[in-house]
């Protein structure tokens, strides 16, 4: 690993983006604990993880772009994969839980459309 010497403004931006992303991820995790039903719980970590991931990826792009002296976009692939897979997972989990609750006659199940 080389000695990294990036400008102060870039370092402050990287720290702000990384802390903001970590904060949104933490809020999503707290929502997972505090919300009562599965249908409420599934949204908080999904939204928190997506926004938190976007800010952390932005911090990574800024850091490595400043470190290497050119625009580095390879980290955007991580963001792309997580942005595509997280909502799909949310939809699949929600549909599976809805099907299960309707089959079992659970009163908390969402109504049929």
Number of C-alpha atoms within 10 A of each C-alpha: 3 5 6 11 9 15 10 9 9 16 16 11 15 22 16 15 21 20 16 19 24 19 17 21 22 16 18 24 17 15 18 20 12 12 14 10 10 14 17 13 18 19 18 22 24 20 18 23 24 21 20 25 22 22 23 22 24 20 24 21 19 19 21 19 16 18 18 11 10 9 13 16 14 12 15 15 11 12 18 12 10 16 17 11 11 15 15 12 13 17 12 11 15 16 12 12 16 20 14 13 15 16 10 10 10 11 9 12 16 13 8 6 3
